[in-house]
Amino acid sequence: MKYKLDCKDNFKSSMLFWLGRFVKYKLNSLSNKELKDPKALASINLALSKNIDNIDELDILAKAARNAGLTGINTYFNPLKKIYETLCYYELESITQIDEDLISEVLASCTGSLSDASKKNYRIAAINFFSYLSKQNEENGKSHIFDIELKNWGGISGRRGAKLPEFMGEDEVKRFIAAIDTAEFKSNTHRNRLIIKIIIFTGMRVSEAINLKRKDISQEGDLYIIRIRGKGNKYRVVMVKKHLIDTLLDSMAINYINQDGYIFVNRNGGKLTQAYVSRIVEQILFQAGIRKGKNGAHMLRHTFATMLYKKQKDLVLVQEALGHASLDTSRIYTHFDSDKLKLAAKVAEELND
């Protein structure tokens, strides 16, 4: 069923209506392989079919869907929430007043401090949402077409101007690994040490680590073969020397409350959160005397990729190991080719002689 764009009493209410319908549409088109609670999804769909009074109510429903296993909804909803909140400042009278210039202005306002990857998520979310609106609205037998493509949006700068990710140098990595082995926690010391070692030794994403199951790890000679389900439900394999983690892995008790076989779970059988893993990393960094602008667990992935490229000079290997869809994503790690930078320093020294 199609509706008028301005189907409610005011701009805010109409936008909330359409955001609710778009979230519902996305929830039912995303992959449901990770869905753990079908009843929860049914309840969320029912709530989305009713009037949404404010953006926070919609936020709660999106988070409930994420917790039920549909994690991909974050990619769309979080940017749209910011876009909605920014649009509200403009005091528009009609959704039809929105055009590409306005969305470009809004994106520039609400993504200024974000990475290029996050800006791309905002761009994709905006394009998807307004494309959906173009197909779903109708008044007097006609539809309003937004035609928002954002091809020339200034927020996406390509590789030029891309922020270099935070990472540890080789000496810092050695101190960090030593600190893992001495770190003590109030509980679950073996579990906490193991998840950090797996991330730093393989470069897997935190989300991939917390979703590991025992059946994902097999042995081959002196290696553990770890099967990972990455972004877009794409599988890849990483390897780690057995002696680096075997003692910790063997010490992990099976949590029988957790029937899905996840390795890294809390006392109630639930999976660890990314925020919790980042707090572990911060604690270990503090113990090692390492200070970084960004102390989260994702920094370990950047560190692994940087070390891998510096040692092997193989960009395709970095792409395969990290599960990047594009070689361009991996290319940022070529900025850390210190051997070339040392040559530049040598040239400057010769000029000074």
N, C-alpha and C positions, 0 to 999 in steps of 0.2 A: 504494500500500500504506500502511495506517495502522498506527501504533505506539502503545504506551502512553506516556504523558507521562514517567513515571519508568522509561525503558527501559534505563538503565544503573545502575551500582552506587551512584552518589551523585548529588547535585543538580548539581554542576559538570559532570560527564560527560554527564548527561542534557541539560542546557542547551546544551552544546557540540554534541551530536548534533543538536538541533533548530535551532540557529543555522546549522550546516553545511547542513542540508536547506533552510532558508529562503534562504540565500545562493544555493544551487544553483537553487532555484525562481525567485529574482529574476533571476539571470543569464540564464535562458532565457525570461524574459518581458519583459526590457528591450529597447528598440530596438537592433538590431544594425547600423544604417546606418554606424556608425563602426568596426565590427569590422575590424581589420587582420590578425589572425592567427587563423583558424579552428582551426588545430591547437592553439594555446595554449588556446583555450576548451575544446576536447575534453579536453585534458590536465587542466585545472582541474576540469572536471565529473567526471572519473574519480577525481581526488584527493578530491573532496567526497563521493564515494560510499563512501569508506573511513572508518575511524575517525579523528577529529580529536583529537589528544592534548592540545592546549592552544590558547588563544585567539590566541597569536602565530602559530601555524601557519595558522589561519584568516585572520588578518590578511594574511599573505604571499600567500595564494591570492586574496584580495579585491584586493590591490594588483596582482597579476599580471593579473587580469581587467580592472582599470582600464587598465593599460598596453597590454592587447590591444585597447582601444578602447571597453570598456563602462564609461564614466566614471560613469554613473548609480548604480553599485553603492555608491559612497562615501556617497550620501545615506542609504542604509539601514544599511550595515555600521558605519560609524564611530560613530553614536549607539548601536547595539546592542552594540558592543564595550564602551563606557563603562557602559551599563546592566548588562551581564553582570558586569563587574568590580566594580561597586558592589553588585550582588545577592550576590556571593560573600562580602561582609563579614557578611551576615546569617546565614550558616551554616544555611540552610534545609535541611530534610530532603526536601521534595517540591516539585515545580513547582506542584502544586495549591495551595500556600500563597500563591502570588502572586495578588494582587487589585489593584483600581484604587487603593486607598489606598496600598498598598506602592509601586506604580509611580510614583504622584504624589510620594511621599517620595523615591524614588530619583532621579527627574528633578530635583527641587528641589536635591538634593545635588550632582548632576554637571553642572548647567547654570547654576549661579549667576552665573558671570562671562560668559556668552554673550549674544549679541544676540538680539532677539526672533525674527529670521529663523532663527537656528540652533536656538533652542528649538522652533520650529515643526517643524523637521526631526526633532528628537528625538521630539516628540509623534507625528508621522506614522509614523516608523519603529517606535515602540512599538505603535501601534494596528495597523499592518500585520502585525507579527510575531505578536502575540497573536491576531489574527484568523485568521492562517494556522494557528496551533497549534489553535485551536478547531475548525477544519475537518479537520485531519490526524490528531488523536489519537483513539484508541479503546481501550476496555477493557471486556470483557464486553458488547460490543455497544452501549456508550454512550460519548459524548464529553463531555469536560469543557469547558464553555463559559466563557471568561474574561470576556467582555462588558466589555472595557476600552475606554472611549471618551474619557476625559480631557476632557470638555466643560468642567469647572470647574477644570481644573488651574491653579493660581496662577501658574505660570511664564510663561503667555502673558498678557501685560498689554494686548494690543491696542495702539493708538497711544499710550495713556497710559503714560508711563514708558519709551517707546521711546528707545533710545540715539541721540543725534544723531551722524551719521557725521562722521569727520574730513574736512576739506576745506581747500583753499587759498583765501585771499582774492585779489582781483583783482591787487593789486600783487605778491603772491607768485607768481601764475600767470605774470605777465610775466617775473619773474626766473627762474622755472623754465624757461620756453620759451627764454629767452636762454641758460641753462645747457645746455640740450640741444644747441644749436648749437656750443657750445665744448667739450663733453664729449669726452674722448679715452678710448678703451678699448684693451686689449691687442690686440684683434682685432675685426673685424666692427663697426667704428664706424658705418658707414652703416646697417647692419641694426638696431643697437641704437637709434640716433637715430630711425629710421623707426617702429619699433613703438611707442615712447613717444609720438611725435607723433600717430600714428593713434589711440591710446587717449585722449589728452588732447583731441584735436580732435573726436572722435565720441562719446566716452563708452561705447564698447563694453567688454564684459567682457574681462579678460585672456585667459580661455579662448577667447573668440571671436576675439581678435586672433591668437593662436598657431595657430588653425585656418584662417586665411585662406589661400586659394589664389589664384594669379594670375588664374584665370578668374573669380574673384569680383569683380574690379575692372574697371569699364568707364568710358568717358569720355562726357560730355555737356556740350558747351560748355566753360565754365571750371570744371566740376565733375568729381570722381571719384565714381562711384556704386559703393558697396560693398555687396555682398549678404552678409548674415550669417546663419549658422544658429545660433540661440540655444538657450535652454533648451527641452527637450521637442521638439527638432528643428523649432522654429518659425522661419520665415524672416522677416527684415525687411530694410529698406534704410536705410543712412545715407549722408550726403553730406559731402564735404570739398572745399574750394577747391583746385584743382590746384596753384596756385603755392605752397601750404603744404608739399607733400610731393613734388612731381614730380621734383625733382633727386635726392632720396634714392631714390625708387622706380626711376628710370631707372638708378641706379648699382648696383642689386641684381643680382648675377650669378645666373644659373640654376644651381642645384645639381643636377647630373644624377644624383647618388646618390639624391636624393629623387624618386622616380617619381610621387608623388602631387601634385606641383606646389605644395607648401606654400611660402609666401614666407619665413617665419621659421624657419630650420633651422640646426642646428649643423654642424660640419665632417663629421660622419658621415651627414648627411641626415636626422637625427631632429628632431622639433619641439622648440622651446624649451619649457622648463618654466615654470610660473607663478612658482616660487621664483626662477628666474634673472631673469625680468623684474622682479620686485620688488627684486632686488639692484641692477639698473640704475637703478631709480627712486631708491633710497636713495643711490646714488652721485651722481646729479644733484642731489637735494635738498641733500646735503652741500655740493656745489660752489656751490649757489645760496645757501647760508647759511640754509636753511629747516629748522626743527625742528618735527616733528609727533609726536603720541602714537603714531600708526600711520603708518608710512612706506611701506607696501606699495603695489603698483600699483593696487589696488582704490580707493585714495584718489583717484586721478585720475578715476575714473568719478564718484565723489561730487562732485568739484570741477566737472566738466563739467555735471552735473545742477544743481548749485547756481547756477552762472553762467547757465545757460540759463533757469532760472526767474526769477532776479533781473532778467534783461534783458527777457524776454518775458512774464512773469506768466501763462503758459499751461501749466496742469498737464497737459492732454491731450497737448500737444506733448512735455512731459518723458516722459510715459508711452510715447508712440510712439517717441521717439528712443532711449530706454533699453531698450525691449522688455519693459516691466513687464506682467505678466498682469493686474494689478489697479491701478486708479487710487489705491487706498489705499496701495500701495507707494510711489508717486510723491509722495504727499501730505506725506511727511516733509520735503521740500525747501521747503515753504511756511514752515517754521520760520526760514528764513534771509531773510525779507523785511525787510531792514534799514531800508527806508523807513518801515515801520510802527513799528519799534523807535525810530527817530529821533523820531517823533511822541511816543512815550511819554517819551523823554528830555526833549523840549521841555516837556511838561506838568510834569514834575518840576522843571525849571528855573524855570517860572513860579510854582510853588508856593513856591519859595525866595525870590522877589523880595519 
